[in-house]
Amino acid sequence: MHTYLPSIGFSGINSWTDEERLLKWIVDSPDQVKMAQTGSGNRSLAVYEKHFSEDGRIGIRVFGTFENGHFSVISYLPYAENPKVNLTMPSELTRAGDGERLIGSVDDFRLGLLLIFTVSNYGRILLAENQQNKTPEVKGIRLTGLGKDGRIIMPVKMTEAQKRIHQRALKKRDDLSKRVRAGDQDAVNEFCQDDVSLSSDARLRLLSGETDVYSVVNTTILPVGVECDQYQVVALILSVETIRNDYTKEELYYFRVRINTVEAVICIPKSEVYGVPEAGRRLKCKIWLIGEAVTE
């Protein structure tokens, strides 16, 4: 996860010693601490949180155990806050890495893939489990991508009539996905037919040599590498802001984007974005997808 520390403004973390020093500073001077007693004597679970922007949108959460006056780090996660719940369909949460991480997965028909992400508030969920003696019910997910290697590309050129057709197609896909989740077999068949038709049309246009892939595919998300929660995305920019890491003084772009019909936030170093970002243009980058599980 240290690979994506630059996404929240820590490009200077180049070794485990640097990383260890940063985590110790967070534990020694946190902005927020949450603790819960476990069943084993004086041992507690603890989450130390530090904000690194004035509005608290970026930060790091350190999760571990506190015993006999000593704190031991289990894991930590950089994060960028997303105020909006993006996914409300059922999510499956699975512990990974010997309990160091919590992985979430959602079968989202609108994106056409099983969406896998790292749960950014894993520590808080474990605290709630210990306090309530049960796993909290997940009511939604706030999606954020910590990005790198960004490129700004122009939008697909469409007439007003084509834009209306495109919006109707997105709405139809969203409605179909809801019917599919409700078990409507007719919706499943229609969804499959639409995907086959779309794939065939895109293939024919690309083979004609008269267009390129970015003129055919407006937005997309594809898994990359061996890490299940890392993706290559092409996303439509809805808005963009510049925020600053108050500790390192590094500037970041905070994008609100849309991929198909799903909205998310992408945070990426300003130095790693080539081109001029504006609403209506597209962002192509690699992201580590994290999601805050909403349980209240």
C-alpha positions in Angstrom: 0.0 0.0 0.0 3.0 2.3 0.4 3.0 2.5 -3.5 -0.1 4.7 -3.2 1.1 6.9 -0.4 2.0 9.6 -3.1 -1.7 9.6 -4.0 -2.4 11.5 -0.8 0.8 13.6 -0.9 3.6 11.4 0.5 6.0 10.9 -2.5 9.0 11.2 -0.1 8.3 7.8 1.6 10.9 5.6 0.0 11.8 3.1 2.6 10.3 1.1 5.5 12.2 3.4 7.9 10.4 6.4 6.5 7.1 4.5 6.7 7.7 3.4 10.3 8.6 7.0 11.3 5.4 8.3 9.7 3.2 5.7 11.4 4.9 6.4 14.8 4.2 10.1 14.4 0.5 9.4 13.6 0.2 7.2 16.7 1.9 9.8 18.9 -0.2 12.8 17.6 -3.5 11.5 16.2 -6.5 13.6 15.3 -8.9 10.8 16.4 -8.5 7.6 18.4 -11.1 4.8 18.7 -10.6 1.8 21.0 -12.5 -1.3 22.0 -11.8 -3.8 24.7 -11.3 -7.4 23.6 -12.1 -10.5 25.6 -8.5 -11.0 26.7 -7.8 -9.0 29.8 -6.1 -5.6 29.2 -5.8 -6.0 25.5 -7.6 -3.5 23.3 -8.1 -2.9 19.6 -7.3 0.7 18.5 -7.6 2.9 15.4 -5.4 6.0 15.2 -6.5 8.5 12.5 -4.6 11.5 11.2 -5.9 14.1 8.7 -3.5 15.7 6.3 -5.7 18.4 4.7 -7.6 21.3 6.2 -11.0 19.8 5.4 -9.9 16.3 6.5 -10.5 14.7 3.1 -7.2 12.9 3.0 -5.4 11.0 5.8 -4.1 7.7 7.2 -5.8 5.2 9.5 -3.5 3.0 11.6 -5.0 -0.1 13.1 -3.5 -2.4 15.8 -3.6 -3.7 19.3 -2.9 -1.8 22.5 -1.6 -4.0 25.4 0.4 -3.2 28.6 0.9 0.4 27.4 2.4 -0.7 24.1 0.8 -0.3 20.6 1.5 -2.8 17.9 0.6 -2.0 14.3 -1.4 -4.6 12.4 -2.0 -2.5 9.2 -2.5 1.0 8.0 -4.5 2.6 5.1 -4.2 5.9 3.3 -7.6 7.3 2.3 -9.4 10.1 0.5 -12.9 10.8 1.7 -15.9 10.5 -0.6 -19.0 12.1 0.8 -21.4 10.2 -1.4 -22.6 6.6 -1.2 -22.0 5.0 -4.6 -23.0 1.4 -4.2 -26.0 0.2 -2.2 -26.3 -3.4 -3.5 -25.2 -6.3 -1.2 -21.5 -6.4 -0.5 -19.4 -9.3 0.7 -16.6 -8.6 3.1 -13.7 -11.1 3.5 -10.6 -10.9 5.6 -7.3 -11.2 3.8 -3.5 -11.1 4.5 -3.7 -13.0 7.8 -6.4 -10.6 9.0 -4.4 -7.5 8.0 -6.9 -6.3 5.4 -10.6 -6.5 4.7 -11.6 -7.0 1.1 -15.0 -6.1 -0.2 -16.7 -7.3 -3.4 -19.8 -6.2 -5.3 -21.2 -7.8 -8.4 -22.2 -4.6 -10.2 -24.0 -5.3 -13.5 -23.7 -1.6 -14.5 -19.9 -2.0 -14.7 -20.0 -5.6 -16.1 -17.6 -7.1 -13.5 -17.1 -8.2 -10.0 -15.9 -5.0 -8.3 -13.2 -5.8 -5.6 -11.9 -3.2 -3.3 -10.0 -2.7 0.0 -12.2 -1.6 2.9 -10.7 1.7 4.2 -12.4 1.6 7.6 -11.5 -2.0 8.4 -10.3 -1.0 11.9 -13.6 0.7 12.8 -15.6 -2.3 11.6 -13.5 -4.6 13.9 -14.1 -2.3 16.8 -17.9 -2.4 16.1 -17.7 -6.2 15.9 -16.1 -6.3 19.4 -18.6 -3.9 20.9 -21.7 -5.5 19.3 -20.5 -9.1 19.2 -21.6 -9.3 15.5 -20.5 -8.1 12.1 -22.2 -4.7 11.4 -24.6 -4.6 8.4 -23.1 -2.8 5.4 -25.7 -0.4 4.0 -23.6 1.1 1.3 -20.1 1.8 -0.1 -18.3 5.1 -0.7 -15.8 4.4 -3.5 -12.4 6.1 -3.9 -9.5 5.5 -6.2 -6.0 6.4 -5.1 -4.4 7.1 -8.5 -1.2 7.4 -10.4 0.0 7.8 -14.0 -2.8 10.1 -15.0 -3.5 11.3 -18.5 -6.2 13.7 -19.5 -8.0 12.8 -22.8 -10.7 14.6 -24.6 -14.3 13.5 -24.4 -16.1 11.5 -27.1 -17.5 14.0 -29.6 -21.3 13.7 -29.7 -24.2 15.8 -31.0 -27.0 16.8 -28.7 -29.1 14.0 -30.1 -26.4 11.5 -29.5 -25.9 12.7 -25.9 -29.7 12.2 -25.3 -29.4 8.7 -26.7 -26.4 8.0 -24.6 -28.1 9.2 -21.4 -31.2 7.0 -22.2 -28.8 4.0 -22.7 -27.2 4.6 -19.3 -30.6 4.9 -17.6 -31.8 1.7 -19.3 -28.6 -0.1 -18.1 -29.1 1.1 -14.6 -32.8 0.0 -14.6 -31.9 -3.4 -16.0 -29.3 -3.9 -13.3 -31.9 -3.3 -10.6 -34.2 -5.8 -12.2 -31.4 -8.4 -12.6 -30.6 -8.1 -8.8 -34.3 -8.6 -8.1 -34.2 -11.9 -10.1 -36.0 -10.9 -13.3 -35.0 -13.5 -15.9 -36.2 -11.3 -18.8 -33.9 -8.5 -17.6 -31.0 -11.0 -17.5 -31.7 -12.1 -21.1 -32.0 -8.4 -22.2 -28.8 -7.5 -20.4 -26.9 -10.3 -22.1 -28.3 -9.4 -25.6 -27.4 -5.7 -25.1 -23.8 -6.6 -24.1 -23.3 -8.9 -27.1 -24.7 -6.2 -29.4 -22.5 -3.5 -27.9 -19.4 -5.7 -28.1 -20.1 -6.6 -31.8 -20.7 -3.0 -32.7 -17.5 -1.8 -31.0 -15.5 -4.6 -32.7 -16.7 -3.7 -36.1 -16.0 0.0 -35.7 -12.4 -0.8 -34.5 -11.7 -3.2 -37.3 -12.9 -0.6 -39.8 -9.8 1.4 -39.0 -11.8 4.7 -39.0 -11.7 5.2 -35.3 -9.7 4.4 -32.2 -10.6 2.7 -28.9 -11.1 5.9 -27.0 -13.6 7.1 -29.5 -15.6 3.9 -29.1 -15.3 3.4 -25.4 -16.4 6.4 -23.4 -15.6 5.1 -19.9 -14.2 1.8 -18.7 -12.7 0.0 -15.7 -10.4 -3.1 -16.1 -8.5 -5.1 -13.5 -4.7 -4.9 -13.9 -1.8 -7.0 -12.6 -2.1 -9.6 -9.9 -3.6 -7.3 -7.3 -7.4 -7.9 -7.3 -8.2 -4.3 -6.2 -6.1 -2.4 -8.8 -7.7 -1.2 -12.0 -7.0 0.8 -15.2 -9.8 3.3 -15.6 -11.1 5.8 -18.2 -13.5 8.0 -16.3 -15.6 11.1 -17.2 -14.6 14.1 -15.1 -17.6 15.6 -13.3 -15.5 18.1 -11.3 -11.9 18.7 -10.2 -10.4 20.5 -7.2 -6.8 21.1 -6.1 -6.2 20.1 -2.5 -2.9 20.2 -0.5 -1.3 17.9 2.0 -0.6 20.3 4.8 2.2 18.1 6.2 4.3 17.7 2.9 2.8 20.7 1.1 2.3 18.5 -2.0 -0.7 19.4 -4.2 -3.2 16.8 -5.4 -6.1 16.6 -7.8 -9.4 15.6 -6.2 -11.6 14.3 -9.0 -15.3 13.5 -8.9 -15.8 11.1 -11.8 -18.3 8.8 -13.4 -17.6 5.3 -14.9 -20.6 4.1 -16.8 -23.4 5.0 -14.3 -21.2 4.7 -11.1 -19.8 7.8 -9.5 -16.6 7.8 -7.5 -13.7 10.0 -6.3 -10.1 9.7 -7.5 -7.3 11.4 -5.7 -4.0 11.6 -7.6 -0.8 13.7 -7.3 -0.8 16.8 -9.5 2.7 16.0 -10.7 1.4 12.7 -12.1 -1.4 14.1 -14.3 -0.4 15.0 -17.8 -2.8 17.4 -19.5 -5.3 20.0 -18.3 -8.1 18.5 -16.2 -11.6 20.0 -16.8 -15.1 18.9 -16.2 -16.3 17.1 -19.3 -12.9 15.7 -20.2 -11.7 12.2 -19.3 -9.1 10.9 -16.9 -7.1 7.8 -17.7 -5.1 6.4 -14.8 -4.3 3.4 -12.7 -6.1 3.2 -9.3 -6.0 1.3 -6.1 -9.8 1.0 -5.3 -10.8 1.5 -1.7 -14.2 1.7 -0.3 -15.6 3.0 3.0 -18.3 0.6 4.3 -21.2 2.6 5.6 -22.8 0.7 8.5 -25.0 3.4 10.2 
